[in-house]
Amino acid sequence: MNSRECAFLGCVGLLGLSLGCATTPGEVRLRADGTPLSEKCPEKSLEVMRYLQLFVGEAAWVQLDANQSRARTITLYDGPIESVLDEDIGTLEAPARLYGRVWTGGAQPVIRYYAAKRMRGGDTVPICAVARLGFGQLRKLPESKPGTAVLDSSRAGVYIVDEFR
């Protein structure tokens, strides 16, 4: 093998390694307990959020799972989630849909939203938001099995962020 072939194979190997390390929204590296590490909000999402007047720290109520709205207890599963906005936030009007991902590995689920869609028409747009509740109210109930989070409430606050921490 000549030096050109070695250099080419080295570049292909490096490209393969870099592609393996790349992450897309919702596909992030995890801690040992199964919760996601921090993740930057994509520049395109930040741009769209400025346009939609979704400013960091703004919050509204959300039904966590569109399929379990208003239930007393709900079960969330690792993977994709569709939530329903209960209140307007920025120029997003309720009942807009929020699309994201759930991780159930820790003491409470981590819910990150990567996209939103108005229900009165329009495209799905990229955003960065998280679901939160204070005072440990989003903690999993003891009957939660691996890969699930049984919660005492179907609602949480959704907060606009510029980075997932």
MDTraj code that builds the backbone (N, CA, C; nanometers):
import mdtraj as md
import numpy as np

residues = "MET ASN SER ARG GLU CYS ALA PHE LEU GLY CYS VAL GLY LEU LEU GLY LEU SER LEU GLY CYS ALA THR THR PRO GLY GLU VAL ARG LEU ARG ALA ASP GLY THR PRO LEU SER GLU LYS CYS PRO GLU LYS SER LEU GLU VAL MET ARG TYR LEU GLN LEU PHE VAL GLY GLU ALA ALA TRP VAL GLN LEU ASP ALA ASN GLN SER ARG ALA ARG THR ILE THR LEU TYR ASP GLY PRO ILE GLU SER VAL LEU ASP GLU ASP ILE GLY THR LEU GLU ALA PRO ALA ARG LEU TYR GLY ARG VAL TRP THR GLY GLY ALA GLN PRO VAL ILE ARG TYR TYR ALA ALA LYS ARG MET ARG GLY GLY ASP THR VAL PRO ILE CYS ALA VAL ALA ARG LEU GLY PHE GLY GLN LEU ARG LYS LEU PRO GLU SER LYS PRO GLY THR ALA VAL LEU ASP SER SER ARG ALA GLY VAL TYR ILE VAL ASP GLU PHE ARG".split()
xyz = np.array([
    [0.0852, -0.1157, 0.0000],
    [0.0000, 0.0000, 0.0000],
    [0.0908, 0.1234, 0.0000],
    [0.0636, 0.2152, -0.0933],
    [0.1475, 0.3353, -0.0997],
    [0.0975, 0.4414, -0.0014],
    [0.1739, 0.5487, 0.0098],
    [0.1415, 0.6519, 0.1096],
    [0.0101, 0.7225, 0.0797],
    [-0.0245, 0.7342, -0.0485],
    [-0.1541, 0.7966, -0.0839],
    [-0.2710, 0.7119, -0.0353],
    [-0.2604, 0.5807, -0.0564],
    [-0.3678, 0.4918, -0.0118],
    [-0.3803, 0.4942, 0.1404],
    [-0.2667, 0.4962, 0.2100],
    [-0.2682, 0.5031, 0.3569],
    [-0.3343, 0.6331, 0.4035],
    [-0.2992, 0.7440, 0.3404],
    [-0.3570, 0.8727, 0.3779],
    [-0.5075, 0.8724, 0.3533],
    [-0.5493, 0.8159, 0.2385],
    [-0.6912, 0.8086, 0.2050],
    [-0.7663, 0.7248, 0.3074],
    [-0.7131, 0.6064, 0.3398],
    [-0.7791, 0.5195, 0.4373],
    [-0.7821, 0.5850, 0.5757],
    [-0.6774, 0.6588, 0.6101],
    [-0.6754, 0.7311, 0.7374],
    [-0.7841, 0.8366, 0.7429],
    [-0.8005, 0.9101, 0.6325],
    [-0.9062, 1.0128, 0.6267],
    [-1.0441, 0.9500, 0.6359],
    [-1.0638, 0.8379, 0.5649],
    [-1.1929, 0.7689, 0.5706],
    [-1.2207, 0.7220, 0.7132],
    [-1.1183, 0.6700, 0.7804],
    [-1.1337, 0.6258, 0.9185],
    [-1.1698, 0.7403, 1.0112],
    [-1.1013, 0.8542, 0.9959],
    [-1.1321, 0.9701, 1.0782],
    [-1.2731, 1.0217, 1.0519],
    [-1.3130, 1.0226, 0.9251],
    [-1.4486, 1.0646, 0.8911],
    [-1.5501, 0.9726, 0.9566],
    [-1.5254, 0.8440, 0.9505],
    [-1.6158, 0.7478, 1.0130],
    [-1.6253, 0.7690, 1.1622],
    [-1.5121, 0.7943, 1.2281],
    [-1.5131, 0.8200, 1.3716],
    [-1.5900, 0.9477, 1.4047],
    [-1.5689, 1.0521, 1.3238],
    [-1.6379, 1.1781, 1.3529],
    [-1.7876, 1.1642, 1.3309],
    [-1.8292, 1.0853, 1.2327],
    [-1.9724, 1.0638, 1.2113],
    [-2.0321, 0.9849, 1.3259],
    [-1.9560, 0.8920, 1.3807],
    [-2.0035, 0.8137, 1.4928],
    [-2.0201, 0.8977, 1.6181],
    [-1.9470, 1.0068, 1.6300],
    [-1.9558, 1.0931, 1.7477],
    [-2.0586, 1.2035, 1.7305],
    [-2.1043, 1.2242, 1.6083],
    [-2.2002, 1.3324, 1.5849],
    [-2.3318, 1.3000, 1.6529],
    [-2.3998, 1.4037, 1.6952],
    [-2.5309, 1.3839, 1.7553],
    [-2.6322, 1.4698, 1.6824],
    [-2.7511, 1.4205, 1.6759],
    [-2.8624, 1.4979, 1.6235],
    [-2.9576, 1.5198, 1.7391],
    [-3.0499, 1.6151, 1.7290],
    [-3.1399, 1.6396, 1.8402],
    [-3.2030, 1.5099, 1.8913],
    [-3.1960, 1.4908, 2.0208],
    [-3.2544, 1.3717, 2.0812],
    [-3.1604, 1.2533, 2.0865],
    [-3.0484, 1.2595, 2.0178],
    [-2.9496, 1.1517, 2.0193],
    [-2.8236, 1.2053, 2.0851],
    [-2.8209, 1.2015, 2.2164],
    [-2.7110, 1.2584, 2.2918],
    [-2.6423, 1.1503, 2.3735],
    [-2.5216, 1.1810, 2.4151],
    [-2.4503, 1.0884, 2.5025],
    [-2.5181, 1.0857, 2.6384],
    [-2.5099, 0.9688, 2.7029],
    [-2.5777, 0.9506, 2.8300],
    [-2.4795, 0.9314, 2.9448],
    [-2.5227, 0.9698, 3.0641],
    [-2.4484, 0.9424, 3.1864],
    [-2.4692, 0.7952, 3.2229],
    [-2.3978, 0.7501, 3.3233],
    [-2.4092, 0.6100, 3.3672],
    [-2.5515, 0.5755, 3.4125],
    [-2.6255, 0.6730, 3.4664],
    [-2.7626, 0.6456, 3.5126],
    [-2.8669, 0.6537, 3.4012],
    [-2.8234, 0.6812, 3.2776],
    [-2.9154, 0.6854, 3.1644],
    [-2.9723, 0.8221, 3.1342],
    [-2.9321, 0.9247, 3.2086],
    [-2.9793, 1.0600, 3.1794],
    [-2.8852, 1.1267, 3.0799],
    [-2.9363, 1.2178, 2.9985],
    [-2.8537, 1.2780, 2.8933],
    [-2.7549, 1.3812, 2.9461],
    [-2.6412, 1.3901, 2.8785],
    [-2.5442, 1.4948, 2.9067],
    [-2.5937, 1.6257, 2.8465],
    [-2.5228, 1.7346, 2.8750],
    [-2.5632, 1.8642, 2.8203],
    [-2.5529, 1.8628, 2.6675],
    [-2.6260, 1.9532, 2.6066],
    [-2.6355, 1.9585, 2.4608],
    [-2.6618, 2.1037, 2.4203],
    [-2.5887, 2.1517, 2.3222],
    [-2.6088, 2.2885, 2.2717],
    [-2.7374, 2.2945, 2.1894],
    [-2.8025, 2.4081, 2.1970],
    [-2.9181, 2.4331, 2.1123],
    [-2.8656, 2.4724, 1.9738],
    [-2.9127, 2.4073, 1.8668],
    [-2.8639, 2.4419, 1.7328],
    [-2.8904, 2.5888, 1.6980],
    [-2.8002, 2.6479, 1.6227],
    [-2.8117, 2.7889, 1.5837],
    [-2.9436, 2.8163, 1.5113],
    [-2.9886, 2.7232, 1.4283],
    [-3.1150, 2.7412, 1.3555],
    [-3.2321, 2.7519, 1.4536],
    [-3.2301, 2.6705, 1.5590],
    [-3.3357, 2.6774, 1.6608],
    [-3.3341, 2.8117, 1.7318],
    [-3.2151, 2.8594, 1.7666],
    [-3.2040, 2.9895, 1.8331],
    [-3.2592, 3.1006, 1.7447],
    [-3.2305, 3.0933, 1.6157],
    [-3.2795, 3.1927, 1.5194],
    [-3.4326, 3.1896, 1.5113],
    [-3.4888, 3.0706, 1.4989],
    [-3.6343, 3.0562, 1.4906],
    [-3.7001, 3.1038, 1.6197],
    [-3.6400, 3.0717, 1.7348],
    [-3.6976, 3.1138, 1.8622],
    [-3.6993, 3.2661, 1.8754],
    [-3.5957, 3.3324, 1.8256],
    [-3.5969, 3.4798, 1.8280],
    [-3.7123, 3.5321, 1.7435],
    [-3.7308, 3.4737, 1.6258],
    [-3.8381, 3.5148, 1.5354],
    [-3.9757, 3.4926, 1.5997],
    [-3.9915, 3.3800, 1.6712],
    [-4.1192, 3.3468, 1.7351],
    [-4.1357, 3.4143, 1.8722],
    [-4.0381, 3.4960, 1.9112],
    [-4.0389, 3.5646, 2.0407],
    [-4.0466, 3.4654, 2.1561],
    [-3.9695, 3.3569, 2.1428],
    [-3.9553, 3.2574, 2.2492],
    [-3.8223, 3.2859, 2.3172],
    [-3.8269, 3.3558, 2.4287],
    [-3.7055, 3.4005, 2.4957],
    [-3.6708, 3.3084, 2.6118],
    [-3.5418, 3.2901, 2.6339],
    [-3.4927, 3.2009, 2.7387],
    [-3.5573, 3.2365, 2.8727],
    [-3.6087, 3.1347, 2.9396],
    [-3.6727, 3.1529, 3.0691],
    [-3.8236, 3.1653, 3.0628],
    [-3.8787, 3.1961, 2.9457],
    [-4.0246, 3.2023, 2.9347],
    [-4.0816, 3.0631, 2.9566],
    [-4.2009, 3.0583, 3.0149],
    [-4.2589, 2.9295, 3.0509],
    [-4.4098, 2.9296, 3.0300],
    [-4.4642, 2.8102, 3.0189],
    [-4.6082, 2.7896, 3.0073],
    [-4.6380, 2.6486, 3.0573],
    [-4.7647, 2.6183, 3.0756],
    [-4.8053, 2.4834, 3.1142],
    [-4.8219, 2.3968, 2.9905],
    [-4.7918, 2.2686, 3.0069],
    [-4.8009, 2.1733, 2.8970],
    [-4.8593, 2.0421, 2.9492],
    [-4.9430, 1.9787, 2.8677],
    [-4.9850, 1.8406, 2.8936],
    [-4.8707, 1.7538, 2.8410],
    [-4.8078, 1.6784, 2.9295],
    [-4.6855, 1.6065, 2.8922],
    [-4.7040, 1.5097, 2.7768],
    [-4.8104, 1.4325, 2.7766],
    [-4.8307, 1.3329, 2.6716],
    [-4.9671, 1.3552, 2.6081],
    [-4.9669, 1.3855, 2.4797],
    [-5.0921, 1.4137, 2.4083],
    [-5.1899, 1.2969, 2.4178],
    [-5.1396, 1.1753, 2.4372],
    [-5.2259, 1.0574, 2.4454],
    [-5.2778, 1.0301, 2.5864],
    [-5.2278, 1.1055, 2.6863],
    [-5.2692, 1.0823, 2.8243],
    [-5.3115, 1.2130, 2.8929],
    [-5.3587, 1.3083, 2.8141],
    [-5.3974, 1.4392, 2.8684],
    [-5.4993, 1.4265, 2.9797],
    [-5.4772, 1.5056, 3.0825],
    [-5.5696, 1.5207, 3.1950],
    [-5.5868, 1.3940, 3.2802],
    [-5.5044, 1.2926, 3.2586],
    [-5.5111, 1.1726, 3.3427],
    [-5.4489, 1.2023, 3.4789],
    [-5.4899, 1.1304, 3.5815],
    [-5.4351, 1.1522, 3.7158],
    [-5.2898, 1.1087, 3.7232],
    [-5.2603, 0.9892, 3.6778],
    [-5.1207, 0.9439, 3.6670],
    [-5.0967, 0.9068, 3.5210],
    [-4.9735, 0.9261, 3.4785],
    [-4.9375, 0.8907, 3.3411],
    [-4.8085, 0.8099, 3.3431],
    [-4.7860, 0.7360, 3.2350],
    [-4.6626, 0.6602, 3.2185],
    [-4.5916, 0.7121, 3.0942],
    [-4.4703, 0.7613, 3.1134],
    [-4.3865, 0.8043, 3.0018],
    [-4.2858, 0.6948, 2.9723],
    [-4.2503, 0.6806, 2.8456],
    [-4.1554, 0.5790, 2.8016],
    [-4.0333, 0.6461, 2.7418],
    [-3.9178, 0.5805, 2.7521],
    [-3.7986, 0.6298, 2.6838],
    [-3.8303, 0.6463, 2.5362],
    [-3.7918, 0.7598, 2.4796],
    [-3.8117, 0.7803, 2.3361],
    [-3.8893, 0.9055, 2.3053],
    [-3.9488, 0.9105, 2.1859],
    [-4.0175, 1.0322, 2.1411],
    [-4.1425, 1.0626, 2.2240],
    [-4.1752, 1.1925, 2.2290],
    [-4.2953, 1.2363, 2.3007],
    [-4.3605, 1.3510, 2.2236],
    [-4.4921, 1.3540, 2.2276],
    [-4.5704, 1.4658, 2.1731],
    [-4.6484, 1.5252, 2.2887],
    [-4.6247, 1.6519, 2.3173],
    [-4.6924, 1.7220, 2.4260],
    [-4.7831, 1.8302, 2.3692],
    [-4.8781, 1.8762, 2.4511],
    [-4.9757, 1.9768, 2.4084],
    [-4.9597, 2.1011, 2.4955],
    [-4.9363, 2.2141, 2.4312],
    [-4.9221, 2.3409, 2.5018],
    [-5.0590, 2.3834, 2.5561],
    [-5.0664, 2.4091, 2.6874],
    [-5.1918, 2.4529, 2.7509],
    [-5.2080, 2.6040, 2.7496],
    [-5.0967, 2.6764, 2.7390],
    [-5.0985, 2.8231, 2.7396],
    [-5.0087, 2.8732, 2.6271],
    [-5.0378, 2.9932, 2.5797],
    [-4.9519, 3.0546, 2.4779],
    [-4.8141, 3.0825, 2.5374],
    [-4.7141, 3.0733, 2.4526],
    [-4.5775, 3.1103, 2.4914],
    [-4.5147, 3.1777, 2.3698],
    [-4.4664, 3.3011, 2.3881],
    [-4.4209, 3.3777, 2.2718],
    [-4.5359, 3.3887, 2.1734],
    [-4.5089, 3.3622, 2.0472],
    [-4.6154, 3.3655, 1.9467],
    [-4.6731, 3.2269, 1.9196],
    [-4.6295, 3.1267, 1.9953],
    [-4.6880, 2.9922, 1.9842],
    [-4.8162, 2.9886, 2.0652],
    [-4.9265, 2.9627, 1.9988],
    [-5.0557, 2.9616, 2.0661],
    [-5.0960, 2.8197, 2.1038],
    [-5.1545, 2.8067, 2.2233],
    [-5.2119, 2.6790, 2.2640],
    [-5.3273, 2.6469, 2.1690],
    [-5.3445, 2.5260, 2.1288],
    [-5.2834, 2.4016, 2.1715],
    [-5.1724, 2.3527, 2.0773],
    [-5.0694, 2.4320, 2.0579],
    [-4.9573, 2.3890, 1.9735],
    [-4.9016, 2.2569, 2.0256],
    [-4.8405, 2.1809, 1.9361],
    [-4.7769, 2.0545, 1.9735],
    [-4.6272, 2.0776, 1.9896],
    [-4.5701, 2.0110, 2.0894],
    [-4.4258, 2.0121, 2.1117],
    [-4.3753, 1.8700, 2.0942],
    [-4.2669, 1.8565, 2.0193],
    [-4.2113, 1.7240, 1.9912],
    [-4.0719, 1.7138, 2.0502],
    [-4.0465, 1.6052, 2.1190],
    [-3.9167, 1.5900, 2.1819],
    [-3.8847, 1.4467, 2.2164],
    [-3.8048, 1.4333, 2.3222],
    [-3.7564, 1.3027, 2.3639],
    [-3.7568, 1.2948, 2.5165],
    [-3.7839, 1.1728, 2.5666],
    [-3.7860, 1.1447, 2.7098],
    [-3.6755, 1.0454, 2.7423],
    [-3.6060, 1.0713, 2.8533],
    [-3.5114, 0.9762, 2.9104],
    [-3.5609, 0.9470, 3.0513],
    [-3.5759, 0.8210, 3.0881],
    [-3.6337, 0.7846, 3.2171],
    [-3.5321, 0.7238, 3.3131],
    [-3.4034, 0.7314, 3.2825],
    [-3.3021, 0.6610, 3.3604],
    [-3.2790, 0.7100, 3.5019],
    [-3.2988, 0.8357, 3.5301],
    [-3.2687, 0.8891, 3.6632],
    [-3.3880, 0.8841, 3.7573],
    [-3.3802, 0.9612, 3.8646],
    [-3.4872, 0.9672, 3.9643],
    [-3.6124, 1.0351, 3.9089],
    [-3.5935, 1.1196, 3.8075],
    [-3.7070, 1.1829, 3.7401],
    [-3.6769, 1.1850, 3.5916],
    [-3.7807, 1.1844, 3.5082],
    [-3.7549, 1.1845, 3.3646],
    [-3.6951, 1.3174, 3.3181],
    [-3.6148, 1.3109, 3.2129],
    [-3.5642, 1.4298, 3.1456],
    [-3.6419, 1.4406, 3.0152],
    [-3.7045, 1.5562, 2.9935],
    [-3.7847, 1.5771, 2.8722],
    [-3.7314, 1.7005, 2.8022],
    [-3.6841, 1.6803, 2.6806],
    [-3.6326, 1.7899, 2.5978],
    [-3.7176, 1.7994, 2.4725],
    [-3.7507, 1.9242, 2.4363],
    [-3.8298, 1.9482, 2.3155],
    [-3.7417, 2.0104, 2.2090],
    [-3.7528, 1.9567, 2.0876],
    [-3.6708, 2.0001, 1.9757],
    [-3.7510, 2.0656, 1.8634],
    [-3.8850, 2.0555, 1.8689],
    [-3.9675, 2.1110, 1.7608],
    [-4.1065, 2.1461, 1.8131],
    [-4.1722, 2.2377, 1.7419],
    [-4.3086, 2.2784, 1.7750],
    [-4.3884, 2.2926, 1.6458],
    [-4.5192, 2.2728, 1.6577],
    [-4.6078, 2.2888, 1.5413],
    [-4.7375, 2.3538, 1.5868],
    [-4.7717, 2.4640, 1.5194],
    [-4.8994, 2.5294, 1.5452],
    [-5.0119, 2.4411, 1.4939],
    [-5.1224, 2.4423, 1.5631],
    [-5.2347, 2.3591, 1.5214],
    [-5.3220, 2.4268, 1.4174],
    [-5.3035, 2.5547, 1.3963],
    [-5.3829, 2.6269, 1.2955],
    [-5.3045, 2.6428, 1.1655],
    [-5.2212, 2.5469, 1.1356],
    [-5.1425, 2.5498, 1.0121],
    [-5.0003, 2.5935, 1.0365],
    [-4.9189, 2.5697, 0.9382],
    [-4.7789, 2.6085, 0.9491],
    [-4.6880, 2.4878, 0.9575],
    [-4.5614, 2.5162, 0.9449],
    [-4.4609, 2.4109, 0.9453],
    [-4.4180, 2.3767, 1.0873],
    [-4.3592, 2.2599, 1.1016],
    [-4.2936, 2.2244, 1.2261],
    [-4.1638, 2.3038, 1.2310],
    [-4.1385, 2.3709, 1.3434],
    [-4.0212, 2.4577, 1.3548],
    [-3.9310, 2.4095, 1.4688],
    [-3.8001, 2.4295, 1.4539],
    [-3.7075, 2.3852, 1.5585],
    [-3.7091, 2.4807, 1.6781],
    [-3.7099, 2.4238, 1.7977],
    [-3.7024, 2.5012, 1.9218],
    [-3.6138, 2.4256, 2.0213],
    [-3.5874, 2.4873, 2.1341],
    [-3.5195, 2.4218, 2.2460],
    [-3.5975, 2.4550, 2.3724],
    [-3.6526, 2.3528, 2.4354],
    [-3.7306, 2.3720, 2.5571],
    [-3.7212, 2.2455, 2.6414],
    [-3.7512, 2.2586, 2.7692],
    [-3.7506, 2.1450, 2.8610],
    [-3.8766, 2.1474, 2.9456],
    [-3.9176, 2.0304, 2.9940],
    [-4.0287, 2.0195, 3.0877],
    [-3.9705, 2.0145, 3.2285],
    [-4.0318, 2.0903, 3.3203],
    [-3.9835, 2.0955, 3.4589],
    [-4.1005, 2.1131, 3.5547],
    [-4.0803, 2.0667, 3.6764],
    [-4.1674, 2.0969, 3.7893],
    [-4.0781, 2.1088, 3.9110],
    [-4.1072, 2.2039, 3.9980],
    [-4.0268, 2.2229, 4.1177],
    [-4.0649, 2.1279, 4.2296],
    [-3.9868, 2.1324, 4.3358],
    [-4.0137, 2.0574, 4.4585],
    [-4.0223, 1.9065, 4.4363],
    [-3.9504, 1.8542, 4.3362],
    [-3.9487, 1.7097, 4.3127],
    [-4.0784, 1.6526, 4.2599],
    [-4.1664, 1.7384, 4.2083],
    [-4.2977, 1.6924, 4.1633],
    [-4.2933, 1.6093, 4.0358],
    [-4.1799, 1.6096, 3.9672],
    [-4.1676, 1.5299, 3.8454],
    [-4.0970, 1.3961, 3.8737],
    [-4.0755, 1.3655, 4.0003],
    [-4.0091, 1.2395, 4.0364],
    [-4.0956, 1.1195, 3.9969],
    [-4.0255, 1.0124, 3.9585],
    [-4.0945, 0.8890, 3.9223],
    [-4.1546, 0.8245, 4.0466],
    [-4.2718, 0.7652, 4.0293],
    [-4.3333, 0.6905, 4.1385],
    [-4.2641, 0.5550, 4.1524],
    [-4.2693, 0.4941, 4.2710],
    [-4.1991, 0.3674, 4.2943],
    [-4.2383, 0.2548, 4.1985],
    [-4.3598, 0.2561, 4.1461],
    [-4.4025, 0.1485, 4.0553],
    [-4.3451, 0.1616, 3.9136],
    [-4.2621, 0.2622, 3.8888],
    [-4.1989, 0.2794, 3.7566],
    [-4.1044, 0.1636, 3.7288],
    [-4.1200, 0.1037, 3.6131],
    [-4.0324, -0.0053, 3.5705],
    [-3.9190, 0.0524, 3.4850],
    [-3.8115, -0.0232, 3.4641],
    [-3.7030, 0.0270, 3.3782],
    [-3.7570, 0.0706, 3.2410],
    [-3.7112, 0.1867, 3.1944],
    [-3.7552, 0.2392, 3.0653],
    [-3.8855, 0.3171, 3.0723],
    [-3.9407, 0.3321, 3.1942],
    [-4.0656, 0.4072, 3.2105],
    [-4.0530, 0.5043, 3.3271],
    [-4.1427, 0.6019, 3.3272],
    [-4.1560, 0.6941, 3.4397],
    [-4.3049, 0.7110, 3.4648],
    [-4.3531, 0.6566, 3.5762],
    [-4.4913, 0.6765, 3.6172],
    [-4.4927, 0.8041, 3.7011],
    [-4.5760, 0.8994, 3.6594],
    [-4.5806, 1.0308, 3.7243],
    [-4.7182, 1.0566, 3.7834],
    [-4.7197, 1.1391, 3.8879],
    [-4.8428, 1.1740, 3.9575],
    [-4.9213, 1.2848, 3.8884],
    [-4.8670, 1.3423, 3.7838],
    [-4.9329, 1.4541, 3.7170],
    [-4.9137, 1.4431, 3.5659],
    [-5.0133, 1.4856, 3.4924],
    [-5.0024, 1.4853, 3.3458],
    [-4.9517, 1.6191, 3.2932],
    [-4.9317, 1.7168, 3.3847],
    [-4.8885, 1.8512, 3.3452],
    [-4.7512, 1.8835, 3.4017],
    [-4.6840, 1.9750, 3.3338],
    [-4.5572, 2.0292, 3.3820],
    [-4.5398, 2.1667, 3.3197],
    [-4.4389, 2.2368, 3.3665],
    [-4.4027, 2.3618, 3.3025],
    [-4.3095, 2.3319, 3.1872],
    [-4.3220, 2.4078, 3.0793],
    [-4.2265, 2.3976, 2.9687],
    [-4.1511, 2.5281, 2.9666],
    [-4.0184, 2.5193, 2.9632],
    [-3.9308, 2.6364, 2.9707],
    [-3.8446, 2.6444, 2.8461],
    [-3.8360, 2.7636, 2.7894],
    [-3.7482, 2.7885, 2.6744],
    [-3.6042, 2.7968, 2.7240],
    [-3.5127, 2.7288, 2.6555],
    [-3.3716, 2.7279, 2.6936],
    [-3.2846, 2.7565, 2.5712],
    [-3.1592, 2.7952, 2.5958],
    [-3.0657, 2.8125, 2.4858],
    [-2.9591, 2.7028, 2.4864],
    [-2.9662, 2.6162, 2.5859],
    [-2.8779, 2.5005, 2.5952],
    [-2.9446, 2.3997, 2.6890],
    [-2.9316, 2.2715, 2.6566],
    [-2.9850, 2.1677, 2.7432],
    [-2.8758, 2.1312, 2.8436],
    [-2.9061, 2.1396, 2.9718],
    [-2.8064, 2.1108, 3.0765],
    [-2.8477, 1.9927, 3.1598],
])
top = md.Topology()
chain = top.add_chain()
for i, resn in enumerate(residues, 1):
    res = top.add_residue(resn, chain, resSeq=i)
    for name in ("N", "CA", "C"):
        top.add_atom(name, md.element.get_by_symbol(name[0]), res)
traj = md.Trajectory(xyz[None], top)
